[in-house]
Amino acid sequence: MAHRDAASSESISVVVAAKNAERTISLCVKSALIGLGKNDEVLVFLDGCVDGTGDIVRAIADTRLRVFESESGLGRSEARNYLIGQASNNLISILDADDVALPWRFVVSRKLLRKYDFVFGSAILFGNLPFGLRAAISYPVKLSPALSRHVLASRNPFIHSTASFRKHSLGSDEPYGEFIAEEYVLWVKMANQGRTFYRSRIPMSCYKIHPTQISAQENYQSKVEACAVLRQEKARLRRQVAIPIRRRTVGLWIEEELLELFRRLVRGNRQ
């Protein structure tokens, strides 16, 4: 029992909430399994799928894969909360059903989690990119714990499919709420509770850009800014942050400007 407890404290549970993801789920799950060890696991929640997602996942023969299902559909936040509750291990990694984990992701994340509560990386973007690009890299600037708090008070500097954290750092059985930017709300709440964040410049995942994702909607940013809970949590965090972000690093200012330009180009690419 003591050996199992020691193993689970350093082992990773990857959680994947999937809804009608038959085109991408196989590569997503297999990419995670390739990078994991024998005591790690992948948990997939089939959230009201009406396509072949379930058959594809169940055809993957690996004892580290566990599959859960709701025919009615819970929603992505409740699905992730359920999977985190079912996880056998203390280390949790998030992977969206249309994204791909890079082979070294979990080695890097496991090491960083010995020092920080929440860790992220950059990501390789693919899919519906402007100018016919096959791929691009996002967020290649390292963020220390102190700088992460400054940026979080202004915007979300983390790609969700690169996130890893210790389960006990969440402090709640239902960490993800039903918000337009549920992960951003969670990060800011955790920052207000004194959790430490770190973003590596190392790419952790391949992140798919497509026109149907929520963050690609024309009015997504305005909806995020209108979220009352997020505004309240950001206001609390800003009171703790004394130095304006743009005075801290030129690299972050450039990142912000490029991010806004990229959003405009992606929107233009869809039209």
N, C-alpha and C positions, 0 to 999 in steps of 0.2 A: 504493500500500500504506500509506504514511504517513497519507494522508487517511482510509482505511478504519479504521486503528487509532485515530485521533483520534475518529472518529465512534462506533466501538464502545465507547470508554471512557466516553462520555456518553449512549449509547443504552440503551434499556431492553428487557429480555426479560421478558415476563409469563408465568409458568408456571401452568398449570391442570391439576390431576390430576382426572380425571372418571371416575366409575363409575355407570353407569345414570342419567345426568342429563339425559335427553331433554326434561324439562319446563323446565329452566332454562339449559341450556348455550348456546342461541342468544343470549339476552340477555346472558349473562355474557361471551361472546367478543366480541360486537359492542360492548358497553360499553367493553371494553378497547381495541379497535381505534379507536373514535371518539376516544379521548383520546391516542392515540399518534402519533408522527411517522413520516416515511418510512423512517428507519433503525431504527426499533423493530420488535419482533416479538411475536407471541403463540404460545406453544408449548402444545399440548394433548396430554395422555397419556390414551388410552382404556384404562382399567385393567380389562380383563375385562368390558367392557360387553356385555350381551345384549339391550339394547333399541335404540332408534333414535338413540342419542347420536352414533355414528360418522357415520351418514348426514347428520344435521343439521349437524355440524361441517364435513364435506367439501363440503356445499352452499354454504358461505360462501366467496364468490369474493374472496379478498384475498391478494396475494403475501406479505404480512407474517405470514400464518398458516401454521404448521407443525404437522403432526399425526403422533403416534407411537402405537403400539398394542401391547398384550400381550393375547392371547386368554385366557391363564391367570389373569392378574391378579397384580400385584406387591405391592399394598398402597400406601397413599397416601404413606408415607415414601419407599419405594424409587422410586415414580413421580416424586415431586418431585426426588429426588436425580438421577435419570436426566435429567430436563428441564434442571436446572441445569447438568449436564455437557454437554448439547447446545446450550446457549444461546450465541448468537453475540456477545452483548454482555456488558459487565462489570456493568451495573446490573440487578439482579434484583428483580422485584415478584411477590408472591404473590397469587393470586386463587382462591378456592374456586369450584367449578363451580356452586354455587347462589347465589353472591353477585354483586353488580354494582359495577363501578368507576365512581365519579363522574367527570364530564368533566375536572375540574381536578386529579385525583389525581396524575397522572404529571408534570405541570408543577411541582407543589409538591414531590413526592418527589425529582425530579431536582435541584432547587435545594437541598434540605436535605442530600442526599447529598454535596454539595461540602464539607460541614462535619462530618457525623456518619457513623458506619459503618452504623448500623441506624436507620431512621426509620419511624414509624407515625403514625396519625391517629385521630381519633374515628370513629365509624360511625353510620349511620342504621339502626336496627333495624326489621325488618318481619316479617310472618308471624304466628306463633302467640303474640301478645302478650296480656297480661292486660287485663281491662276492655274488651275489644273495640277496643283502640287500633289505629289504622292504622300508626302509626310512632312511634318514640321515638329519642332520641339517647343514645349511651353515651360514657363517658369524656371529657367536655368540658373536662377540666383538663390544661393543658400540663405535660409532665414534662421537666425538664432532664436532662442526662447524669448529674449527681450524684444527683438525686432518683430517677431510673430505677433506679439500682443499689440504693437503699434499698428501693424497692417490690418489685423482683425478688426480694430476699431473703425476702420474705413471701408474695407472690402474683404471678400473671401479669397485668400491667396493660395488655397489648397484644392487640389483635384481629388475628388472623393474616392476614386478608384485607386488611389495610391495610399489611402489612409490605413494605419495600423495603430492599435492602442491596447493597453491592458484593460481587461474587463472591469476590474475593481476601480479603475480610474473614472468610470462613468457615474458611479454613485446612484444609479437608478435602474429599475427593471425595464423601463420604457424610455430609453435615451432619445430616440428619434420621435419628434412630434409631427403632427399633420400640418406642416407649413409648406409654403412654396419653395423655400430654401432650407429644408429641415436640417441638412448637415451644417450649414452656416450658423443657424441658431444654436445647434449643439456645441460647435467649436467656441462660440462667444460665451455661452453659459459656462463651459469648462474653464475658459480663460478667467472668467470672473471668480471661479472657485479655486484659482491658484494652480491649475494644471499647467504643465510645461509642454510647449509645442516646438517642433523642429522640422524644417523642410530641407531635405538634401537636394543638391543639384543633380544627383544621379537619377536618371529615368527609372521609374518603378513599373509603369504600365503603359500599354498602348491604348489611347483614349479615342473612341470613335466619334466623329462629328457627323451628325445627320439631321435633316430638317425636322424630324418629328420629336426630337428631344426637347424637354421642357425648357432648358436653358437657351435654346435656339429661338424661342418665341420672341416676336417683335417687342412685346411689352413685358418681358421677363424681369428686366432690371427695375422697372417701375413697380411691379408687384412685390419684388423683394424689398424695396425701400418702403413700401406701404405696410409691411408686416409689423404689427404693433409690438409683438413679443421681441422681435429682432431689434426694433428701434430702442426699446427699453433696455435690453441687454447691452447694446452698443453704447448707449448713453452711460451706463454704469462703467463700462470698460474705458471710455474716453476720460472719465474723471480720474482714472488711475494712470492714464498715459499723459505725460507732460510735454514730450518733445514731438513736434510735428514730423510726420513720416518723411516728407520731402527734404527735410534738413538732415536726415539720418544717412541717406545713401542715394547717390545719383542713379545707381543700378535699378533701384526700386521705382524711381520716377520714370525711367525709360520703360521698365516692365509695364507700368500702368498705362503709359501712352500707347505702347505696342498692343496691349490687350484690347484697348478700346478700338484701335484701328482694325485689329483682327475681327472683332465682333461686327464692325461695319462691313468689312469685306465678305464675311460669311453670310450676312443678311443679304448683301447684294448678289452673292453667288446663287442664292435660292430663288431670286426673282427672274 
